Amino acid sequence: MGKRRTAREQALRFLYQGELNEGSLEEQLDSFLDQSPCTPEVQEYMFPLVRDILDQREAVDSCLQKCSENWSLSRMSIIDRNILRIAVFEIMFRKDVPVKVAIDEAVEIAKVYGTEDSPDFINGVLDRAKKEMEKDLAESAPS
């Protein structure tokens, strides 16, 4: 398994834990690393990913809410919601991550950590997110 996949999985675990625990980001990261140590290479991708997702959470969640028909974020499982946050963040803000890779990684992670229905659900939401972002780009492009 690649370093970025491992970093995404660690980010998922951290985001899950963060929804259940209180404390500052730094306190939570310290606690997380005590329980789930990872290599410096994994940390190098995971830490900025987590911080940036939390910084951009409003934009990411807004996109998710728009693209998850008939599902409020609060109705989604914590795992699915955070897998989606990671992928949508990468699609929206990480130009070094191809959209197809962000979607494929999310679906593969959902197969491991989600329910039987998670991969299809996540694929559907991310496909709508991709189309929505492509539409927004086309509309904002100069004619």
ABEGO torsion letter per residue (X at the ends): XBAAAAAAAAAAAAAAAAAABBEBAAAAAAAAAAABBBBAAAAAAAAAAAAAAAAAAAAAAAAAAAABBGBBAAABBAAAAAAAAAAAAAAAABAABBAAAAAAAAAAAAAAABBAAAAAAAAAAAAAAAAAAAAAAAAABBX
